[in-house]
Amino acid sequence: MRLKARPHIDDVGELQRKWERSGSRIKPWFRGRVSNPIKVFTENSSIRLPLELNRPYLLFANKEGGRLVTGNCGNLVLLSQARAKIREIQQIGRASDGEIEGRIVSDDTNAEVVGVRVVVRGEKKNYTTFTDQHGWFHIHGEPGKYSAHIESAHLIVSPFDLSYDDPNHFVAHKGGCPLMQFVASLK
């Protein structure tokens, strides 16, 4: 998608940027409906998306308040460098399972989060894994409803308040990836 920028004053009087698609068509469009032109909003703040004019991008946006919105916390890449990401997107529709991911981080006690046991319980099946050297865990599982539990003799582990998915109840969709975060401290 090629972009052009227009200044925009929002409801609270802040100057924003509105990016609009220019050119005849988008190819390919992976999800949702396409309109012409496509308008993508990014704030003029520290989370603004650093787009260059007249450069084609693989762009990820969310619909918020009736408009497409994007920030700098995504998978923005120049289209010329997006071949691998596009292949990954195309594989999502072919997936038969989901991937359940999470991370345990230490609070200020420097608790060791390597090798912590993670149990994911589902309606049909349970899974067990251990965190890697960075506190991450990954489980390929059947689609369904689950809960994630951390088992450790030396740590107190709590769900992080801003975790994307609720570890006590989440759904793994075919091709989806629920993500949760935990905070650990020493007992």
N, C-alpha and C positions, 0 to 999 in steps of 0.2 A: 504494500500500500504506500503510495506517495502522499506526503503530508504538506499542508500549508498551515500557518499559524495565524490566528486572529486574536487580538486582545479582547477580553470580555470582563465586564464588571459584574461580580456576583451580588447576591441579595444583601450582603453585609458591606458592600462597597469596596471589596478587595479586587485588585486587578488579577485576573486569571488568564490562562491561555486556553483557547479552544482549537483543537487540531481537527482539520477536515481532510477527508480523503479527496484527492484529485486524480483525474484520470478516468478511464472508461469502466473498469471493473476490478473487483477483488478476486484474486485467485490464489489458492483455494480458500474457501470460507468454511471453517470446521464446525461451528456450532451456533445456533441461533438464527434469527432472521436478518437479512441484509436489507438496508435501505440505501437510498442514494440522495445526497451524499451521506457518508458515515461521519458522525461527529464523535470524537473521543476527547474527553475532558481530563486535564491534568492540572493540579494546583500550581501556582507560582510560589512555591515554598520549598523547604528542604526536602520534601518528598516528591517534587516534580520529576517528571520523566525527561531525561536529557535527549530529546529527539533533534535530529538535524533535518532541515528542510530539504525536500526533493530527494530523499533517500528511502528506498523500500525496506520495510521492516516486517518481521513476524511479531505481531503485537498481541498481548493478552490483556483483556479488559473485562471488568465486571459491570453489570447493570446496577446502578444505584440512583434512586430518585428519578427514574425514567430516562437516564442517560448513561452512555458508556463512560466509565471512569478507569483511569490507570495511574499508577505511581511508579516509583523506582524499585519496588519490591517484587519484581516479576521476572519473567524469562524473555525480556526484550532482546532481540538479536537482529542484526542486519539480515535481510532475506538471503543475501549471498553466502551467509555463514549458517543458515538455518536447516540445512539438509537433514542432519541427524535428529534435530528436534521435531521436524515435520514427520519423519519416520516414526518417532515415538508416539506422536499424536495419532497417526494412522493406526498404530497397533492397539490403541485403547479400545476401539470398537470390536476388535477381534479377541480381546481377553476373555478368559473363562473364569478368572478369579479376581480378587482384589489384593492390594498390598496394604497391610496395616503397619504404620510406622509411628515411632515415637522417640523421645529423647529424655533422658534423665540428666539434669544439670545439678551441680553442687551449689549449695548456698555458700556463704562466706567461710564455712568451716573446712573447705577443701576436702570434702568427703569423696572417697574413691568410688566412681560410678562404673567402673569396668567390671564385666562379668556378673551384673545384677540380674537375677532371675525375673522374667516377665511372663505372666500367665494370661492368656487371652481366652476368655470363656464365651462360647457361643451357644445358640439354641441346639445346633446339631453336632458341633465339634469344638474341642478345646485345643489350643496351641501353646507351646512353651518355647521360649528362646532366652538368650542372654544378651546383655548390652555389649557393644564393641568398645574399643579403646576411647571413643569419644562420647560414650553414653547412649548411642543410637541403637535401636532395635528395629528389625524388619521381619515381617511374617507374610508369606503368601497364603491366603485363605479363601475359602468358599464365600460367596456373597451371603450376607445375613447380618443379624443383630448380635452385638458383642459387648463385653466389658473387659477392661484391662486391669490387671492387679500386679503390683510389684511386691516381690517376696525377698526380704533381706534381713539377716540377723543383726547387722551392724548399722543399718540406716533407717531413718524415718523418712518416708517418701510420700509426698502429697501432690495431687494434681496442681499444676500451675494455673493461677486464676485466668490467664489469658490464653489457655490452651485452645487450639482451633476446634478440636472435637472433645466432647466430654468423655473421659475414660470410663465413667460408670455406665454409659449407654451410648453406643455409636453404631452406625450401619456401614458395613463394607459392601460397596456396590461392585458389580462386574466392571473391571477396568478402573475402579476408583481407588483412592488412597486416603483413608482417614489418618489424621495426624494429631498426636497428643503430646503434651509436655508435662514433665514432672520435676519437682524440686526435692533434692535430697539433703539431709543433714545427719550428722552423727547421732546415734542414740546415747 
